Every structure is written in C-alpha cells, then in structure tokens.
Amino acid sequence: MIAAADGVVLQACALGLRLQGQRIVDQVTLPVQRHEMLGLIGPNGSGKSSLLRLLAGVIQPNEGQVLLQGQPLQKMGRRAIARELALVAQMAETQDAISVEDAVALGRTPWLSALQPFSLQDWDAVQQALNAVGMEAKRHSAWHSLSGGERQRVHIARALAQQPGVLLLDEPCNHLDIHQQLSLMALIRALPVTKVVALHDLNQALACDRVAVMQQGRLVALGAPAQVLDAALLAQVFRVEASTLVDPWDGSRVLRFRPLSSS
Ligand SMILES: Nc1ncnc2c1ncn2[C@@H]1O[C@H](COP(=O)(O)OP(=O)(O)OP(=O)(O)O)[C@@H](O)[C@H]1O
C-alpha cells in the first residue's frame, strides 16, 4: 500500500481537452502517488489514451494543467520531461530500418549531449532493458522482422532504457500471449518507479494499488480496486453484470462478467 507521506509525483489539475467541439477529457483532477501502480480503466472512447497523452505532455490541455514533481509540464522542456517520464503509447511506431538494439538505445537520447556521448553506462541501461522484457536474443534483429507482441516488448524496453521515474503505459498487454501478459504485468509491478497503466482487463486492474475509472472523459471513481470495482460501478460504467469468484489456488479475487442488455 502507498503511504500518503510518499507524496504526489504527477498531478492532473482540473484537466480539460476538447477536440472538434467534443469534450474528450473533462475536469480531471488526479494525483499520482510516488511508486504506486495506478490502473486507468474505462470503456472504449472514455478518454484513457487522451489523459495519458496529456499527462505525458504530448498534447496540451484546453483547461487546467499537469504538475510533474510539482512543476507545470508546460514550463518544462521536452528533454527535462523525458528524463522524468516515459510514455509507451498504443501501437507506437518506429522507423523500419533499425535494429532492436538501436530502437532501445533511442531511449537514452534524453541523457546524451555533445559533452556526454553514448557510453558504456548507456549500453548497460540498454542491456538491462532488453533483459527485462526478454528480448536480448533478438537484439540484432531488424525491427520490421518482429511480431506485434515482440514490437510491444521492444517499445517497453525503450521506455525502461530511458530510466524514468514515471512510466505511463497505454494497454501494454496488447498483442501479447497470456504468458507474456502475466510476465509483463509482473515486471511492470516490480519496477521501482511510478506507473500509470491503461488497462482493459479488469482482473489485471485488481492487482494495481489503485484504479482510476474514466467514463465519457470524466474521472468517476478513484481508489483501491476492491472498493472501487463493485457490482454497481461495473454495471453503470462497463454495462456488465459481474460476479466475484475466489481462486482456490491462492485465494485471490477473480471477476467474471455477463453483458447487461443495452436497454
Ligand atoms: N484527434 C482526435 N480528434 C477527434 N476526436 C478524437 C481524437 N482523438 C481521440 N478522439 C476521441 O476522443 C475520445 C476518447 O478517445 P481515447 O482514445 O482517449 O479513449 P480511450 O479510453 O483510450 O479508448 P480505447 O479504450 O478505445 O483505446 C473518443 O471518442 C475518440 O474518438
């Protein structure tokens, strides 16, 4: 559990985003605690990706602001932000003619300068990141030769090589087989950094420290998964009837769903 004294590292303050006259993110205030794993959940189109992009400074809000370590993101340079925070976007792309190792090495960019060229320490960070996602055997492979799941792992390795204090991940388990999903979630959970993870699998969300629930651009609930993900919220936000089972293997809670009729 996260102690309040750990402090807030990233904060959305009354954030609003409008696109083509539509409210995509609406008055979202969300403090992210140091070293917590915060699951960001909500139905398709509820604004999860948009909120992550706002939190990363990739897009600018129409209202409110984002504070990173207490500083307004809009006043920070890209390089300063990239030293603190990495975003692994959904379906992120990379230049075709690049090796896996070079794609991961791009994560070191915020730390390099004319006076500080790529060093052994940078290669160490790349090596560790490749090991963490189990892609060291493919380090010399061409990016375009990878499967969808392997590309996803390389994107995560690039973010890890960046060595940020805050990691934002947009549906990191997309394209991954069940073994890779479980090992990636365990890897993410064990990282000694602050994590905000957009997830569709509500059973994966149960393993987060807290969950933030989005609906039509608004933050409608925030708290411990066991408290937040009750039958009433699941019906109202996700339009499902849920039952809770207990896994006899370890006693953990498992959710099962049936769709509610749309009427
Ligand atoms: N560039 C854009 N222009 C107009 N509308 C947009 C744009 N980007 C996103 N939207 C709209 O904003 C809403 C929220 O999209 P967003 O991708 O943030 O939702 P999401 O919760 O991440 O969805 P999903 O679970 O399907 O990935 C959607 O209705 C989407 O169509």
The ligand as an SDF file (V2000), in Angstrom:
LIG
                    3D

 31 33  0  0  0  0  0  0  0  0999 V2000
   -7.6400   13.6100  -32.7070 N   0  0  0  0  0  0  0  0  0  0  0  0
   -8.9070   13.4290  -32.3600 C   0  0  0  0  0  0  0  0  0  0  0  0
   -9.9020   14.1510  -32.9230 N   0  0  0  0  0  0  0  0  0  0  0  0
  -11.1930   13.9820  -32.5530 C   0  0  0  0  0  0  0  0  0  0  0  0
  -11.5830   13.0960  -31.5980 N   0  0  0  0  0  0  0  0  0  0  0  0
  -10.6400   12.3550  -31.0230 C   0  0  0  0  0  0  0  0  0  0  0  0
   -9.2500   12.4670  -31.3560 C   0  0  0  0  0  0  0  0  0  0  0  0
   -8.5450   11.5960  -30.5930 N   0  0  0  0  0  0  0  0  0  0  0  0
   -9.4620   10.9540  -29.8240 C   0  0  0  0  0  0  0  0  0  0  0  0
  -10.6920   11.4140  -30.0810 N   0  0  0  0  0  0  0  0  0  0  0  0
  -11.9450   10.9580  -29.4390 C   0  0  0  0  0  0  0  0  0  0  0  0
  -11.7620   11.0810  -28.0480 O   0  0  0  0  0  0  0  0  0  0  0  0
  -12.4660   10.0600  -27.3540 C   0  0  0  0  0  0  0  0  0  0  0  0
  -11.5330    9.4010  -26.3630 C   0  0  0  0  0  0  0  0  0  0  0  0
  -10.5200    8.6940  -27.0730 O   0  0  0  0  0  0  0  0  0  0  0  0
   -9.3660    7.9350  -26.3090 P   0  0  0  0  0  0  0  0  0  0  0  0
   -8.5180    7.2690  -27.3420 O   0  0  0  0  0  0  0  0  0  0  0  0
   -8.7070    8.8530  -25.3690 O   0  0  0  0  0  0  0  0  0  0  0  0
  -10.2140    6.8620  -25.4900 O   0  0  0  0  0  0  0  0  0  0  0  0
   -9.7500    5.5110  -24.7980 P   0  0  0  0  0  0  0  0  0  0  0  0
  -10.4720    5.4500  -23.4960 O   0  0  0  0  0  0  0  0  0  0  0  0
   -8.2610    5.4230  -24.7470 O   0  0  0  0  0  0  0  0  0  0  0  0
  -10.3320    4.4410  -25.8130 O   0  0  0  0  0  0  0  0  0  0  0  0
   -9.8920    2.9240  -26.1230 P   0  0  0  0  0  0  0  0  0  0  0  0
  -10.1840    2.1250  -24.8860 O   0  0  0  0  0  0  0  0  0  0  0  0
  -10.8290    2.5630  -27.2420 O   0  0  0  0  0  0  0  0  0  0  0  0
   -8.4600    2.9100  -26.5310 O   0  0  0  0  0  0  0  0  0  0  0  0
  -13.0190    9.1250  -28.4340 C   0  0  0  0  0  0  0  0  0  0  0  0
  -14.3700    9.4330  -28.6310 O   0  0  0  0  0  0  0  0  0  0  0  0
  -12.2100    9.4840  -29.6580 C   0  0  0  0  0  0  0  0  0  0  0  0
  -12.9510    9.2790  -30.8360 O   0  0  0  0  0  0  0  0  0  0  0  0
  1  2  1  0
  2  3  1  0
  2  7  2  0
  3  4  2  0
  4  5  1  0
  5  6  2  0
  6  7  1  0
  6 10  1  0
  7  8  1  0
  8  9  2  0
  9 10  1  0
 10 11  1  0
 11 12  1  0
 11 30  1  0
 12 13  1  0
 13 14  1  0
 13 28  1  0
 14 15  1  0
 15 16  1  0
 16 17  2  0
 16 18  1  0
 16 19  1  0
 19 20  1  0
 20 21  2  0
 20 22  1  0
 20 23  1  0
 23 24  1  0
 24 25  2  0
 24 26  1  0
 24 27  1  0
 28 29  1  0
 28 30  1  0
 30 31  1  0
M  END
$$$$
